[in-house]
Amino acid sequence: MTTEKYAHCTVGYPVRHRRKIPFEPRIRVPQACQERLQAILDLDHELDRFILGAEDYLRLLSDAIASNIHASVHLEGNPLPEREARRLTRESLRGGVRGPNAARSTHHQEVLNHIYVWADPGPLRGIWSGVTAKVVHAFLFTEGEIVESPGSFRAPPNVPSEIVTDEGQVTFITAPSEAIGEELAALFTWLNETGSALHPVIAASIFFHEFESIHPFENGNGRTGRALFHAYLQLRGLRNAHLCMIEQELAGNDPELYYRVLGWTDQSKSYTELIDYFLDGVLAAYRKAQRRLRKLDLLSSSLDETAKRLLIQAKKQPDWFSVRTATQWIANRSSQTIRRHLSLLVEKGALEVRGRTVTKRYRFANPARAFHEALARRIEKQEQ
């Protein structure tokens, strides 16, 4: 991503939030927009076709999630190095949800909290509203006393609506506290109705900017907005966005440019540069993910055609399957041949197995399955 492209995006501080009710943004897309949008969709579909062994997949998945989380929390002052975020993420994905007593510090707890949201946005399916933002904020910050009043909007009266640097410079003036509910309602109405018809990157980029501009929480707005941005991508058609180190491209490489583009959008009322910036970042992250996964793709390995076809079918199965079921997938192959190929795939770490002889069952290996199941139990317990 070249800074020269955004040289004209000069910002005079303080930047002020502009009231937008109803929220009806005028969107003028940048040059070569459609080509990049289609390239992102094509790459997402391609990532879906790669099949990796369980350990390779766990490493790439946890590295991508940790990179995104680290870029987000480091931007807000969390001093943990990325290698520690990777360790926490890999251990959590392998072993299930970890409680607050597992954290060594508040900084560790913050990363653990983020893993729950970033690794599995499934609980956020459905219509989004201000309640969605509160739920995510509470999930990110309740355990560990990271911010005050997790899950609560800034409340009038006398709550500052200015963002000030450590040097005392006012950089941004947010929406007033008393307008938060109304402005968020307008934003979510747009996202659920008009935004759903747009490419997910365009809708998510505009939503993220407006969410940050409203700044509904006293602290944690950037981290909450970035978590919602990524959840939206995954839930609205880019299901493999979690394998891409998007935040490193958007905020990690050049934080000053990142904030300048956000500020320019407020001052100029133009979303063109914002969309351009986010498209470049997301596309770059997808291309890098493609190169990483391609090197480890079992379908591109020396496996024979029968084993590859078994792998493709196994990935589609929601639960355990038998040798008899697998034999029905491949014509003109004996059960003994299928059993031998399944055993090979178990050795490769692509399948897991349980039982013995005739009771033996196989399942596509998902090293994060324990995490997803534990998270579902935790959410169910909270809702009771």
C-alpha angles and dihedrals in degrees: 000000000000122000090209089070089066099036090118092058096096116164129206114207137265098044113204130214113239119220111240115183114181094025106227108153119197104228122202109177122219127247118289088014097139093049092054093044091053092045090055092050091047092049092049089054090047092053087054090060095055115096119198135184114262097255094046091048093048091051095049093042095048092044091054095045092045091049091053094045093046092050090050100046096036088058087061096047107274104148099199112123118241092249089062091050088052092051093050092046096048093047092048095048091048098044107030133249114341122213129228093267089065092066120096093204144353088271091055091047091053091056092046091051091051093051090063092059101034097047097048120021091166094111088061095064115126135042114344124221141154087287089062090056091049092050093051092045090051092047092051097046114019097091114059102024090256095153134008121260099007111206095020127110122229105279128213141269119055098355110140115244096191127099110216129188123230087260091058098254115143105228102169139019110205133203111293114261095247091056098051097094095047095045094046090049090054091048094049091046088057092045094050096043114025097016093057089065093055129081106277094242092055094045094044093048094052091043092050093051094049093045090054091045092054089045096195098184129061090231136004099043096131094047092046093046093050091049090051091046092056094042089053093052092052096044095045102053110298096092093165097052088107088069091059127084093226100153092057088059095044105038110358102064098047115006092174092058091044092057092040092057090049091050092046090055091057095046099041098036085223120129093185097093092042092054091044092052095048093044091054092048097047093045093049091051092049092050092052091048090051091055092048095049096042091061091059101035111133091204088064093048131091093275113130122249095260093055091048093051090049090052093052092050094043091055089058094054117098094204147012119315135193133233087253091057092046091050089060090059095060120052121221096014123120122232088246091057092047091048091053092051092047090053089052090052090051089054089050090054093242095112134034123213139204134181131024137271110326093007093052114127132187134207136182106264114248109173091194094055093100090053094052093047093048092048091051090053091049093051092046090052091050091051094052 
